[in-house]
């Protein structure tokens, strides 16, 4: 469970590739969250009011870097020139194909579904509430041509 | 933290499939700040499990 807005995405892509290599074929399932703790954002020096923007730029950069010989990115937060990740992951191209997102707010849930991320369950809601949330999530995915998650 | 590391050693003997890690800073809530560092440690201490399987 990586808190995406707190990572430099190029460093993160390298570290994910390195961990994948250490796993020797065992699978790293990436989970990503945004965190909603103001004290953590304040201490680390990241702007919590821009956390969604940071989050999705990091996700897009991980997807662009995964399995690519080279990639570039032109975002509002990050502008990355032609870059190569070395060492390359063993399972390059598979690591960012399915990223699961943790969320606890309706806005984050909608964004995750719209961006094709999977869902992680971190809330302590009851079964009816969680069932309704999964239904909502997959309804949004369907509207974007994505299968149920 | 010692307790957490002790539990980690039981993951494979007890038949679990996967280890998970989170990323909290500056509090006593599951005290390890870097999931990739933590999972790299367990990658070297295990042979079968994977990471964050849902």
N, CA and C atoms of all chains as a GROMACS GRO file, in nm:
protein
  609
    1UNK      N    1   0.083  -0.119   0.000
    1UNK     CA    2   0.000   0.000   0.000
    1UNK      C    3   0.087   0.125   0.000
    2UNK      N    4   0.114   0.176  -0.118
    2UNK     CA    5   0.198   0.294  -0.132
    2UNK      C    6   0.110   0.419  -0.130
    3UNK      N    7   0.153   0.519  -0.057
    3UNK     CA    8   0.082   0.648  -0.060
    3UNK      C    9   0.145   0.729  -0.174
    4UNK      N   10   0.079   0.722  -0.287
    4UNK     CA   11   0.139   0.771  -0.412
    4UNK      C   12   0.186   0.917  -0.408
    5UNK      N   13   0.109   1.010  -0.351
    5UNK     CA   14   0.151   1.151  -0.358
    5UNK      C   15   0.280   1.180  -0.283
    6UNK      N   16   0.326   1.088  -0.200
    6UNK     CA   17   0.447   1.114  -0.121
    6UNK      C   18   0.573   1.060  -0.187
    7UNK      N   19   0.562   1.011  -0.309
    7UNK     CA   20   0.678   0.954  -0.377
    7UNK      C   21   0.712   1.034  -0.501
    8UNK      N   22   0.842   1.049  -0.524
    8UNK     CA   23   0.884   1.091  -0.656
    8UNK      C   24   0.858   0.972  -0.749
    9UNK      N   25   0.782   0.991  -0.857
    9UNK     CA   26   0.737   0.876  -0.936
    9UNK      C   27   0.849   0.801  -1.008
   10UNK      N   28   0.955   0.872  -1.046
   10UNK     CA   29   1.066   0.803  -1.113
   10UNK      C   30   1.143   0.717  -1.012
   11UNK      N   31   1.164   0.770  -0.894
   11UNK     CA   32   1.226   0.690  -0.788
   11UNK      C   33   1.136   0.570  -0.754
   12UNK      N   34   1.006   0.594  -0.745
   12UNK     CA   35   0.914   0.486  -0.711
   12UNK      C   36   0.917   0.376  -0.817
   13UNK      N   37   0.916   0.413  -0.944
   13UNK     CA   38   0.920   0.314  -1.051
   13UNK      C   39   1.046   0.229  -1.042
   14UNK      N   40   1.158   0.293  -1.010
   14UNK     CA   41   1.283   0.218  -0.992
   14UNK      C   42   1.274   0.122  -0.874
   15UNK      N   43   1.220   0.168  -0.764
   15UNK     CA   44   1.216   0.083  -0.644
   15UNK      C   45   1.120  -0.034  -0.662
   16UNK      N   46   1.010  -0.012  -0.734
   16UNK     CA   47   0.917  -0.121  -0.763
   16UNK      C   48   0.985  -0.224  -0.853
   17UNK      N   49   1.057  -0.177  -0.953
   17UNK     CA   50   1.128  -0.270  -1.042
   17UNK      C   51   1.231  -0.351  -0.963
   18UNK      N   52   1.302  -0.285  -0.873
   18UNK     CA   53   1.403  -0.355  -0.793
   18UNK      C   54   1.339  -0.459  -0.702
   19UNK      N   55   1.228  -0.425  -0.638
   19UNK     CA   56   1.161  -0.523  -0.552
   19UNK      C   57   1.111  -0.642  -0.634
   20UNK      N   58   1.058  -0.614  -0.752
   20UNK     CA   59   1.013  -0.722  -0.840
   20UNK      C   60   1.129  -0.817  -0.873
   21UNK      N   61   1.247  -0.762  -0.896
   21UNK     CA   62   1.363  -0.845  -0.927
   21UNK      C   63   1.400  -0.932  -0.806
   22UNK      N   64   1.395  -0.874  -0.686
   22UNK     CA   65   1.427  -0.951  -0.566
   22UNK      C   66   1.329  -1.065  -0.544
   23UNK      N   67   1.208  -1.051  -0.596
   23UNK     CA   68   1.104  -1.153  -0.576
   23UNK      C   69   1.120  -1.274  -0.667
   24UNK      N   70   1.206  -1.266  -0.768
   24UNK     CA   71   1.238  -1.381  -0.852
   24UNK      C   72   1.113  -1.451  -0.907
   25UNK      N   73   1.021  -1.374  -0.956
   25UNK     CA   74   0.903  -1.433  -1.019
   25UNK      C   75   0.780  -1.436  -0.930
   26UNK      N   76   0.798  -1.423  -0.799
   26UNK     CA   77   0.679  -1.409  -0.714
   26UNK      C   78   0.615  -1.273  -0.743
   27UNK      N   79   0.487  -1.263  -0.716
   27UNK     CA   80   0.413  -1.150  -0.769
   27UNK      C   81   0.396  -1.037  -0.667
   28UNK      N   82   0.428  -0.916  -0.712
   28UNK     CA   83   0.402  -0.795  -0.634
   28UNK      C   84   0.271  -0.734  -0.685
   29UNK      N   85   0.169  -0.732  -0.601
   29UNK     CA   86   0.041  -0.670  -0.638
   29UNK      C   87   0.042  -0.528  -0.582
   30UNK      N   88   0.039  -0.432  -0.670
   30UNK     CA   89   0.051  -0.294  -0.625
   30UNK      C   90  -0.080  -0.241  -0.570
   31UNK      N   91  -0.072  -0.185  -0.451
   31UNK     CA   92  -0.185  -0.114  -0.392
   31UNK      C   93  -0.144   0.030  -0.368
   32UNK      N   94  -0.235   0.121  -0.398
   32UNK     CA   95  -0.201   0.262  -0.386
   32UNK      C   96  -0.312   0.337  -0.314
   33UNK      N   97  -0.270   0.429  -0.227
   33UNK     CA   98  -0.366   0.513  -0.158
   33UNK      C   99  -0.322   0.658  -0.164
   34UNK      N  100  -0.411   0.745  -0.113
   34UNK     CA  101  -0.381   0.889  -0.116
   34UNK      C  102  -0.350   0.941   0.024
   35UNK      N  103  -0.401   0.874   0.126
   35UNK     CA  104  -0.394   0.915   0.266
   35UNK      C  105  -0.476   1.043   0.286
   36UNK      N  106  -0.540   1.048   0.400
   36UNK     CA  107  -0.619   1.168   0.432
   36UNK      C  108  -0.570   1.231   0.562
   37UNK      N  109  -0.447   1.198   0.602
   37UNK     CA  110  -0.397   1.249   0.730
   37UNK      C  111  -0.324   1.381   0.711
   38UNK      N  112  -0.384   1.493   0.755
   38UNK     CA  113  -0.319   1.623   0.735
   38UNK      C  114  -0.181   1.632   0.800
   39UNK      N  115  -0.162   1.568   0.915
   39UNK     CA  116  -0.032   1.581   0.982
   39UNK      C  117   0.078   1.515   0.900
   40UNK      N  118   0.045   1.408   0.829
   40UNK     CA  119   0.147   1.343   0.748
   40UNK      C  120   0.184   1.431   0.628
   41UNK      N  121   0.082   1.488   0.562
   41UNK     CA  122   0.110   1.580   0.451
   41UNK      C  123   0.192   1.699   0.498
   42UNK      N  124   0.156   1.753   0.614
   42UNK     CA  125   0.227   1.871   0.665
   42UNK      C  126   0.372   1.838   0.697
   43UNK      N  127   0.392   1.725   0.764
   43UNK     CA  128   0.529   1.689   0.803
   43UNK      C  129   0.616   1.659   0.682
   44UNK      N  130   0.557   1.592   0.582
   44UNK     CA  131   0.636   1.554   0.465
   44UNK      C  132   0.651   1.668   0.364
   45UNK      N  133   0.565   1.770   0.376
   45UNK     CA  134   0.580   1.888   0.291
   45UNK      C  135   0.509   1.879   0.157
   46UNK      N  136   0.407   1.794   0.147
   46UNK     CA  137   0.328   1.786   0.023
   46UNK      C  138   0.194   1.856   0.042
   47UNK      N  139   0.142   1.918  -0.064
   47UNK     CA  140   0.017   1.993  -0.052
   47UNK      C  141  -0.106   1.902  -0.055
   48UNK      N  142  -0.169   1.886   0.060
   48UNK     CA  143  -0.282   1.793   0.068
   48UNK      C  144  -0.396   1.836  -0.023
   49UNK      N  145  -0.409   1.969  -0.048
   49UNK     CA  146  -0.519   2.016  -0.133
   49UNK      C  147  -0.498   1.976  -0.279
   50UNK      N  148  -0.379   1.934  -0.313
   50UNK     CA  149  -0.353   1.887  -0.450
   50UNK      C  150  -0.328   1.736  -0.455
   51UNK      N  151  -0.372   1.666  -0.351
   51UNK     CA  152  -0.333   1.525  -0.338
   51UNK      C  153  -0.391   1.438  -0.450
   52UNK      N  154  -0.512   1.469  -0.497
   52UNK     CA  155  -0.567   1.390  -0.608
   52UNK      C  156  -0.482   1.406  -0.735
   53UNK      N  157  -0.441   1.532  -0.759
   53UNK     CA  158  -0.359   1.557  -0.879
   53UNK      C  159  -0.226   1.483  -0.869
   54UNK      N  160  -0.160   1.492  -0.755
   54UNK     CA  161  -0.035   1.418  -0.735
   54UNK      C  162  -0.059   1.268  -0.752
   55UNK      N  163  -0.166   1.220  -0.691
   55UNK     CA  164  -0.196   1.077  -0.694
   55UNK      C  165  -0.204   1.026  -0.838
   56UNK      N  166  -0.286   1.094  -0.922
   56UNK     CA  167  -0.308   1.040  -1.056
   56UNK      C  168  -0.190   1.065  -1.150
   57UNK      N  169  -0.112   1.167  -1.123
   57UNK     CA  170   0.011   1.180  -1.204
   57UNK      C  171   0.108   1.066  -1.172
   58UNK      N  172   0.121   1.033  -1.044
   58UNK     CA  173   0.210   0.921  -1.008
   58UNK      C  174   0.159   0.790  -1.068
   59UNK      N  175   0.029   0.768  -1.062
   59UNK     CA  176  -0.028   0.646  -1.122
   59UNK      C  177   0.001   0.640  -1.272
   60UNK      N  178  -0.022   0.751  -1.340
   60UNK     CA  179  -0.001   0.753  -1.485
   60UNK      C  180   0.147   0.732  -1.519
   61UNK      N  181   0.236   0.785  -1.437
   61UNK     CA  182   0.379   0.768  -1.463
   61UNK      C  183   0.421   0.622  -1.438
   62UNK      N  184   0.368   0.560  -1.334
   62UNK     CA  185   0.398   0.418  -1.311
   62UNK      C  186   0.350   0.335  -1.430
   63UNK      N  187   0.232   0.369  -1.482
   63UNK     CA  188   0.178   0.294  -1.596
   63UNK      C  189   0.262   0.317  -1.721
   64UNK      N  190   0.310   0.441  -1.739
   64UNK     CA  191   0.391   0.471  -1.857
   64UNK      C  192   0.528   0.403  -1.847
   65UNK      N  193   0.583   0.395  -1.726
   65UNK     CA  194   0.718   0.341  -1.707
   65UNK      C  195   0.721   0.189  -1.712
   66UNK      N  196   0.612   0.125  -1.671
   66UNK     CA  197   0.611  -0.020  -1.651
   66UNK      C  198   0.630  -0.094  -1.785
   67UNK      N  199   0.740  -0.159  -1.799
   67UNK     CA  200   0.765  -0.239  -1.918
   67UNK      C  201   0.814  -0.160  -2.038
   68UNK      N  202   0.827  -0.028  -2.021
   68UNK     CA  203   0.868   0.055  -2.135
   68UNK      C  204   1.021   0.066  -2.141
   69UNK      N  205   1.073   0.066  -2.261
   69UNK     CA  206   1.217   0.089  -2.275
   69UNK      C  207   1.250   0.233  -2.233
   70UNK      N  208   1.167   0.325  -2.278
   70UNK     CA  209   1.181   0.465  -2.240
   70UNK      C  210   1.041   0.526  -2.230
   71UNK      N  211   1.031   0.633  -2.153
   71UNK     CA  212   0.902   0.701  -2.145
   71UNK      C  213   0.926   0.848  -2.114
   72UNK      N  214   0.824   0.927  -2.142
   72UNK     CA  215   0.824   1.067  -2.100
   72UNK      C  216   0.690   1.096  -2.035
   73UNK      N  217   0.681   1.208  -1.965
   73UNK     CA  218   0.552   1.247  -1.906
   73UNK      C  219   0.548   1.398  -1.896
   74UNK      N  220   0.433   1.453  -1.931
   74UNK     CA  221   0.415   1.598  -1.927
   74UNK      C  222   0.290   1.630  -1.847
   75UNK      N  223   0.306   1.644  -1.716
   75UNK     CA  224   0.192   1.673  -1.630
   75UNK      C  225   0.202   1.812  -1.570
   76UNK      N  226   0.107   1.843  -1.481
   76UNK     CA  227   0.111   1.972  -1.412
   76UNK      C  228   0.215   1.969  -1.301
   77UNK      N  229   0.227   1.856  -1.232
   77UNK     CA  230   0.322   1.844  -1.121
   77UNK      C  231   0.457   1.796  -1.172
   78UNK      N  232   0.454   1.691  -1.254
   78UNK     CA  233   0.578   1.627  -1.300
   78UNK      C  234   0.595   1.641  -1.450
   79UNK      N  235   0.713   1.684  -1.488
   79UNK     CA  236   0.752   1.688  -1.629
   79UNK      C  237   0.880   1.606  -1.640
   80UNK      N  238   0.867   1.488  -1.703
   80UNK     CA  239   0.978   1.394  -1.703
   80UNK      C  240   1.032   1.380  -1.844
   81UNK      N  241   1.158   1.411  -1.864
   81UNK     CA  242   1.218   1.394  -1.997
   81UNK      C  243   1.235   1.246  -2.028
   82UNK      N  244   1.282   1.215  -2.147
   82UNK     CA  245   1.300   1.076  -2.187
   82UNK      C  246   1.382   1.002  -2.079
   83UNK      N  247   1.322   0.900  -2.024
   83UNK     CA  248   1.378   0.834  -1.905
   83UNK      C  249   1.371   0.682  -1.921
   84UNK      N  250   1.474   0.615  -1.873
   84UNK     CA  251   1.480   0.469  -1.875
   84UNK      C  252   1.487   0.418  -1.731
   85UNK      N  253   1.408   0.317  -1.700
   85UNK     CA  254   1.414   0.255  -1.567
   85UNK      C  255   1.514   0.139  -1.573
   86UNK      N  256   1.616   0.144  -1.490
   86UNK     CA  257   1.714   0.036  -1.480
   86UNK      C  258   1.744   0.010  -1.334
   87UNK      N  259   1.751  -0.115  -1.291
   87UNK     CA  260   1.725  -0.234  -1.371
   87UNK      C  261   1.578  -0.248  -1.405
   88UNK      N  262   1.551  -0.318  -1.515
   88UNK     CA  263   1.412  -0.340  -1.555
   88UNK      C  264   1.352  -0.454  -1.474
   89UNK      N  265   1.224  -0.442  -1.444
   89UNK     CA  266   1.154  -0.545  -1.368
   89UNK      C  267   1.148  -0.676  -1.447
   90UNK      N  268   1.144  -0.789  -1.374
   90UNK     CA  269   1.124  -0.918  -1.441
   90UNK      C  270   0.986  -0.921  -1.505
   91UNK      N  271   0.886  -0.872  -1.432
   91UNK     CA  272   0.748  -0.877  -1.479
   91UNK      C  273   0.706  -0.742  -1.537
   92UNK      N  274   0.800  -0.677  -1.603
   92UNK     CA  275   0.771  -0.547  -1.662
   92UNK      C  276   0.651  -0.554  -1.756
   93UNK      N  277   0.562  -0.458  -1.745
   93UNK     CA  278   0.440  -0.458  -1.823
   93UNK      C  279   0.323  -0.518  -1.749
   94UNK      N  280   0.353  -0.598  -1.645
   94UNK     CA  281   0.247  -0.660  -1.565
   94UNK      C  282   0.222  -0.586  -1.434
   95UNK      N  283   0.325  -0.516  -1.386
   95UNK     CA  284   0.319  -0.462  -1.250
   95UNK      C  285   0.215  -0.352  -1.235
   96UNK      N  286   0.204  -0.266  -1.336
   96UNK     CA  287   0.110  -0.153  -1.326
   96UNK      C  288  -0.017  -0.177  -1.406
   97UNK      N  289  -0.029  -0.298  -1.463
   97UNK     CA  290  -0.148  -0.326  -1.545
   97UNK      C  291  -0.273  -0.326  -1.457
   98UNK      N  292  -0.260  -0.374  -1.335
   98UNK     CA  293  -0.373  -0.374  -1.242
   98UNK      C  294  -0.326  -0.318  -1.108
   99UNK      N  295  -0.358  -0.193  -1.085
   99UNK     CA  296  -0.325  -0.128  -0.958
   99UNK      C  297  -0.454  -0.118  -0.877
  100UNK      N  298  -0.449  -0.164  -0.754
  100UNK     CA  299  -0.566  -0.153  -0.668
  100UNK      C  300  -0.555  -0.028  -0.582
  101UNK      N  301  -0.666   0.041  -0.568
  101UNK     CA  302  -0.667   0.167  -0.494
  101UNK      C  303  -0.745   0.153  -0.364
  102UNK      N  304  -0.689   0.208  -0.258
  102UNK     CA  305  -0.762   0.220  -0.132
  102UNK      C  306  -0.827   0.358  -0.129
  103UNK      N  307  -0.952   0.363  -0.086
  103UNK     CA  308  -1.020   0.493  -0.078
  103UNK      C  309  -1.119   0.491   0.037
  104UNK      N  310  -1.145   0.610   0.091
  104UNK     CA  311  -1.242   0.617   0.200
  104UNK      C  312  -1.340   0.732   0.180
  105UNK      N  313  -1.328   0.804   0.069
  105UNK     CA  314  -1.424   0.910   0.041
  105UNK      C  315  -1.494   0.879  -0.091
  106UNK      N  316  -1.619   0.924  -0.108
  106UNK     CA  317  -1.691   0.900  -0.234
  106UNK      C  318  -1.616   0.958  -0.355
  107UNK      N  319  -1.552   1.075  -0.338
  107UNK     CA  320  -1.481   1.137  -0.450
  107UNK      C  321  -1.365   1.048  -0.495
  108UNK      N  322  -1.290   0.994  -0.398
  108UNK     CA  323  -1.178   0.907  -0.433
  108UNK      C  324  -1.227   0.778  -0.497
  109UNK      N  325  -1.340   0.727  -0.449
  109UNK     CA  326  -1.396   0.605  -0.506
  109UNK      C  327  -1.431   0.628  -0.653
  110UNK      N  328  -1.498   0.739  -0.682
  110UNK     CA  329  -1.537   0.769  -0.821
  110UNK      C  330  -1.414   0.783  -0.911
  111UNK      N  331  -1.313   0.856  -0.863
  111UNK     CA  332  -1.192   0.876  -0.944
  111UNK      C  333  -1.122   0.743  -0.971
  112UNK      N  334  -1.113   0.657  -0.870
  112UNK     CA  335  -1.046   0.528  -0.888
  112UNK      C  336  -1.118   0.445  -0.993
  113UNK      N  337  -1.251   0.443  -0.984
  113UNK     CA  338  -1.330   0.364  -1.081
  113UNK      C  339  -1.314   0.422  -1.222
  114UNK      N  340  -1.318   0.555  -1.233
  114UNK     CA  341  -1.305   0.619  -1.365
  114UNK      C  342  -1.169   0.592  -1.429
  115UNK      N  343  -1.065   0.578  -1.346
  115UNK     CA  344  -0.929   0.558  -1.397
  115UNK      C  345  -0.894   0.411  -1.416
  116UNK      N  346  -0.990   0.322  -1.393
  116UNK     CA  347  -0.964   0.180  -1.419
  116UNK      C  348  -0.884   0.111  -1.312
  117UNK      N  349  -0.874   0.172  -1.194
  117UNK     CA  350  -0.804   0.105  -1.084
  117UNK      C  351  -0.896   0.002  -1.020
  118UNK      N  352  -0.837  -0.095  -0.950
  118UNK     CA  353  -0.916  -0.190  -0.873
  118UNK      C  354  -0.947  -0.132  -0.736
  119UNK      N  355  -1.021  -0.208  -0.656
  119UNK     CA  356  -1.062  -0.154  -0.526
  119UNK      C  357  -1.006  -0.238  -0.411
  120UNK      N  358  -0.957  -0.166  -0.311
  120UNK     CA  359  -0.916  -0.227  -0.185
  120UNK      C  360  -1.015  -0.184  -0.079
  121UNK      N  361  -1.033  -0.269   0.020
  121UNK     CA  362  -1.133  -0.239   0.122
  121UNK      C  363  -1.065  -0.207   0.254
  122UNK      N  364  -1.073  -0.082   0.291
  122UNK     CA  365  -1.009  -0.039   0.415
  122UNK      C  366  -1.112   0.014   0.515
  123UNK      N  367  -1.235   0.032   0.472
  123UNK     CA  368  -1.335   0.093   0.559
  123UNK      C  369  -1.392  -0.010   0.655
  124UNK      N  370  -1.444   0.037   0.766
  124UNK     CA  371  -1.510  -0.052   0.861
  124UNK      C  372  -1.660  -0.048   0.848
  125UNK      N  373  -1.709  -0.014   0.729
  125UNK     CA  374  -1.854  -0.008   0.710
  125UNK      C  375  -1.916  -0.147   0.716
  126UNK      N  376  -2.049  -0.150   0.735
  126UNK     CA  377  -2.116  -0.279   0.742
  126UNK      C  378  -2.132  -0.338   0.602
  127UNK      N  379  -2.180  -0.462   0.597
  127UNK     CA  380  -2.185  -0.536   0.472
  127UNK      C  381  -2.274  -0.466   0.369
  128UNK      N  382  -2.388  -0.413   0.412
  128UNK     CA  383  -2.478  -0.347   0.317
  128UNK      C  384  -2.410  -0.225   0.254
  129UNK      N  385  -2.342  -0.147   0.336
  129UNK     CA  386  -2.275  -0.027   0.284
  129UNK      C  387  -2.164  -0.065   0.188
  130UNK      N  388  -2.088  -0.168   0.223
  130UNK     CA  389  -1.978  -0.209   0.135
  130UNK      C  390  -2.032  -0.267   0.005
  131UNK      N  391  -2.141  -0.341   0.014
  131UNK     CA  392  -2.202  -0.397  -0.107
  131UNK      C  393  -2.248  -0.285  -0.200
  132UNK      N  394  -2.311  -0.183  -0.141
  132UNK     CA  395  -2.356  -0.069  -0.221
  132UNK      C  396  -2.237   0.002  -0.286
  133UNK      N  397  -2.129   0.012  -0.213
  133UNK     CA  398  -2.010   0.080  -0.267
  133UNK      C  399  -1.950   0.003  -0.384
  134UNK      N  400  -1.944  -0.129  -0.370
  134UNK     CA  401  -1.891  -0.211  -0.480
  134UNK      C  402  -1.980  -0.197  -0.603
  135UNK      N  403  -2.112  -0.194  -0.581
  135UNK     CA  404  -2.206  -0.179  -0.692
  135UNK      C  405  -2.183  -0.044  -0.761
  136UNK      N  406  -2.168   0.062  -0.683
  136UNK     CA  407  -2.140   0.195  -0.739
  136UNK      C  408  -2.010   0.194  -0.818
  137UNK      N  409  -1.909   0.134  -0.759
  137UNK     CA  410  -1.777   0.130  -0.821
  137UNK      C  411  -1.785   0.063  -0.958
  138UNK      N  412  -1.851  -0.052  -0.962
  138UNK     CA  413  -1.857  -0.126  -1.088
  138UNK      C  414  -1.953  -0.063  -1.188
  139UNK      N  415  -2.049   0.012  -1.141
  139UNK     CA  416  -2.137   0.088  -1.232
  139UNK      C  417  -2.055   0.195  -1.305
  140UNK      N  418  -1.967   0.263  -1.231
  140UNK     CA  419  -1.880   0.364  -1.294
  140UNK      C  420  -1.784   0.297  -1.392
  141UNK      N  421  -1.725   0.183  -1.350
  141UNK     CA  422  -1.636   0.111  -1.442
  141UNK      C  423  -1.709   0.073  -1.571
  142UNK      N  424  -1.831   0.024  -1.556
  142UNK     CA  425  -1.908  -0.018  -1.674
  142UNK      C  426  -1.930   0.099  -1.769
  143UNK      N  427  -1.954   0.219  -1.711
  143UNK     CA  428  -1.976   0.337  -1.794
  143UNK      C  429  -1.851   0.374  -1.873
  144UNK      N  430  -1.736   0.326  -1.828
  144UNK     CA  431  -1.610   0.351  -1.898
  144UNK      C  432  -1.564   0.228  -1.977
  145UNK      N  433  -1.655   0.134  -1.997
  145UNK     CA  434  -1.624   0.016  -2.077
  145UNK      C  435  -1.534  -0.084  -2.008
  146UNK      N  436  -1.532  -0.080  -1.874
  146UNK     CA  437  -1.445  -0.170  -1.798
  146UNK      C  438  -1.526  -0.282  -1.733
  147UNK      N  439  -1.469  -0.401  -1.724
  147UNK     CA  440  -1.541  -0.512  -1.660
  147UNK      C  441  -1.552  -0.491  -1.510
  148UNK      N  442  -1.642  -0.562  -1.443
  148UNK     CA  443  -1.654  -0.550  -1.296
  148UNK      C  444  -1.523  -0.589  -1.229
  149UNK      N  445  -1.494  -0.522  -1.118
  149UNK     CA  446  -1.374  -0.555  -1.042
  149UNK      C  447  -1.417  -0.621  -0.911
  150UNK      N  448   0.757  -0.312   1.706
  150UNK     CA  449   0.818  -0.351   1.578
  150UNK      C  450   0.876  -0.492   1.586
  151UNK      N  451   0.935  -0.526   1.702
  151UNK     CA  452   0.986  -0.662   1.719
  151UNK      C  453   0.872  -0.764   1.708
  152UNK      N  454   0.754  -0.728   1.763
  152UNK     CA  455   0.640  -0.819   1.755
  152UNK      C  456   0.599  -0.840   1.610
  153UNK      N  457   0.597  -0.730   1.533
  153UNK     CA  458   0.558  -0.740   1.392
  153UNK      C  459   0.655  -0.830   1.316
  154UNK      N  460   0.784  -0.812   1.342
  154UNK     CA  461   0.883  -0.894   1.273
  154UNK      C  462   0.870  -1.040   1.314
  155UNK      N  463   0.838  -1.064   1.441
  155UNK     CA  464   0.818  -1.202   1.485
  155UNK      C  465   0.699  -1.266   1.415
  156UNK      N  466   0.591  -1.189   1.399
  156UNK     CA  467   0.474  -1.243   1.330
  156UNK      C  468   0.505  -1.274   1.184
  157UNK      N  469   0.587  -1.188   1.123
  157UNK     CA  470   0.622  -1.211   0.983
  157UNK      C  471   0.686  -1.346   0.961
  158UNK      N  472   0.764  -1.389   1.059
  158UNK     CA  473   0.832  -1.519   1.044
  158UNK      C  474   0.733  -1.635   1.042
  159UNK      N  475   0.611  -1.612   1.092
  159UNK     CA  476   0.511  -1.719   1.098
  159UNK      C  477   0.427  -1.728   0.971
  160UNK      N  478   0.439  -1.632   0.881
  160UNK     CA  479   0.348  -1.624   0.766
  160UNK      C  480   0.354  -1.750   0.680
  161UNK      N  481   0.472  -1.793   0.645
  161UNK     CA  482   0.481  -1.913   0.560
  161UNK      C  483   0.453  -2.042   0.638
  162UNK      N  484   0.510  -2.060   0.759
  162UNK     CA  485   0.477  -2.182   0.833
  162UNK      C  486   0.327  -2.200   0.857
  163UNK      N  487   0.254  -2.090   0.874
  163UNK     CA  488   0.110  -2.101   0.900
  163UNK      C  489   0.028  -2.107   0.772
  164UNK      N  490   0.090  -2.100   0.657
  164UNK     CA  491   0.018  -2.122   0.532
  164UNK      C  492  -0.047  -2.000   0.470
  165UNK      N  493  -0.012  -1.881   0.517
  165UNK     CA  494  -0.068  -1.762   0.453
  165UNK      C  495  -0.009  -1.744   0.313
  166UNK      N  496  -0.083  -1.668   0.230
  166UNK     CA  497  -0.045  -1.654   0.090
  166UNK      C  498   0.032  -1.527   0.059
  167UNK      N  499   0.019  -1.425   0.145
  167UNK     CA  500   0.064  -1.294   0.104
  167UNK      C  501   0.096  -1.207   0.225
  168UNK      N  502   0.193  -1.117   0.211
  168UNK     CA  503   0.220  -1.014   0.312
  168UNK      C  504   0.179  -0.878   0.256
  169UNK      N  505   0.122  -0.798   0.342
  169UNK     CA  506   0.084  -0.662   0.304
  169UNK      C  507   0.164  -0.564   0.391
  170UNK      N  508   0.181  -0.443   0.341
  170UNK     CA  509   0.242  -0.337   0.422
  170UNK      C  510   0.178  -0.204   0.386
  171UNK      N  511   0.171  -0.116   0.484
  171UNK     CA  512   0.114   0.017   0.462
  171UNK      C  513   0.224   0.123   0.475
  172UNK      N  514   0.185   0.250   0.465
  172UNK     CA  515   0.285   0.357   0.465
  172UNK      C  516   0.244   0.471   0.557
  173UNK      N  517   0.254   0.452   0.687
  173UNK     CA  518   0.222   0.561   0.780
  173UNK      C  519   0.346   0.631   0.832
  174UNK      N  520   0.334   0.760   0.854
  174UNK     CA  521   0.444   0.840   0.909
  174UNK      C  522   0.401   0.909   1.038
  175UNK      N  523   0.494   0.921   1.129
  175UNK     CA  524   0.478   1.011   1.242
  175UNK      C  525   0.372   0.975   1.343
  176UNK      N  526   0.337   0.847   1.352
  176UNK     CA  527   0.244   0.805   1.455
  176UNK      C  528   0.276   0.661   1.494
  177UNK      N  529   0.204   0.611   1.593
  177UNK     CA  530   0.232   0.475   1.640
  177UNK      C  531   0.148   0.371   1.566
  178UNK      N  532   0.085   0.413   1.456
  178UNK     CA  533   0.001   0.322   1.380
  178UNK      C  534   0.088   0.242   1.283
  179UNK      N  535   0.100   0.115   1.305
  179UNK     CA  536   0.182   0.024   1.227
  179UNK      C  537   0.313   0.090   1.182
  180UNK      N  538   0.407   0.092   1.272
  180UNK     CA  539   0.526   0.176   1.256
  180UNK      C  540   0.628   0.121   1.156
  181UNK      N  541   0.602   0.139   1.031
  181UNK     CA  542   0.711   0.127   0.932
  181UNK      C  543   0.674   0.217   0.816
  182UNK      N  544   0.762   0.306   0.776
  182UNK     CA  545   0.724   0.412   0.683
  182UNK      C  546   0.737   0.376   0.535
  183UNK      N  547   0.802   0.264   0.503
  183UNK     CA  548   0.830   0.240   0.362
  183UNK      C  549   0.795   0.096   0.324
  184UNK      N  550   0.680   0.074   0.260
  184UNK     CA  551   0.638  -0.063   0.230
  184UNK      C  552   0.736  -0.136   0.139
  185UNK      N  553   0.803  -0.065   0.050
  185UNK     CA  554   0.895  -0.133  -0.042
  185UNK      C  555   1.020  -0.183   0.033
  186UNK      N  556   1.069  -0.102   0.125
  186UNK     CA  557   1.182  -0.145   0.208
  186UNK      C  558   1.143  -0.266   0.294
  187UNK      N  559   1.026  -0.258   0.354
  187UNK     CA  560   0.979  -0.364   0.443
  187UNK      C  561   0.956  -0.494   0.366
  188UNK      N  562   0.893  -0.484   0.248
  188UNK     CA  563   0.866  -0.604   0.170
  188UNK      C  564   0.995  -0.662   0.111
  189UNK      N  565   1.094  -0.577   0.083
  189UNK     CA  566   1.222  -0.628   0.034
  189UNK      C  567   1.288  -0.716   0.141
  190UNK      N  568   1.275  -0.677   0.266
  190UNK     CA  569   1.326  -0.759   0.376
  190UNK      C  570   1.259  -0.896   0.375
  191UNK      N  571   1.127  -0.897   0.362
  191UNK     CA  572   1.055  -1.024   0.364
  191UNK      C  573   1.076  -1.103   0.237
  192UNK      N  574   1.106  -1.036   0.129
  192UNK     CA  575   1.139  -1.109   0.005
  192UNK      C  576   1.260  -1.199   0.028
  193UNK      N  577   1.356  -1.149   0.106
  193UNK     CA  578   1.477  -1.226   0.132
  193UNK      C  579   1.461  -1.330   0.240
  194UNK      N  580   1.353  -1.324   0.315
  194UNK     CA  581   1.333  -1.418   0.427
  194UNK      C  582   1.226  -1.521   0.399
  195UNK      N  583   1.166  -1.516   0.280
  195UNK     CA  584   1.059  -1.610   0.246
  195UNK      C  585   1.088  -1.669   0.108
  196UNK      N  586   1.013  -1.774   0.074
  196UNK     CA  587   1.036  -1.838  -0.056
  196UNK      C  588   0.909  -1.858  -0.136
  197UNK      N  589   0.793  -1.850  -0.073
  197UNK     CA  590   0.670  -1.893  -0.140
  197UNK      C  591   0.566  -1.783  -0.156
  198UNK      N  592   0.547  -1.702  -0.052
  198UNK     CA  593   0.437  -1.605  -0.052
  198UNK      C  594   0.458  -1.496  -0.157
  199UNK      N  595   0.349  -1.425  -0.188
  199UNK     CA  596   0.362  -1.305  -0.270
  199UNK      C  597   0.318  -1.184  -0.189
  200UNK      N  598   0.290  -1.074  -0.257
  200UNK     CA  599   0.284  -0.943  -0.190
  200UNK      C  600   0.159  -0.868  -0.225
  201UNK      N  601   0.073  -0.848  -0.125
  201UNK     CA  602  -0.045  -0.766  -0.146
  201UNK      C  603  -0.151  -0.829  -0.234
  202UNK      N  604  -0.153  -0.965  -0.237
  202UNK     CA  605  -0.258  -1.028  -0.319
  202UNK      C  606  -0.394  -0.998  -0.256
  203UNK      N  607  -0.490  -0.958  -0.339
  203UNK     CA  608  -0.620  -0.919  -0.290
  203UNK      C  609  -0.709  -1.041  -0.272
   0.00000   0.00000   0.00000
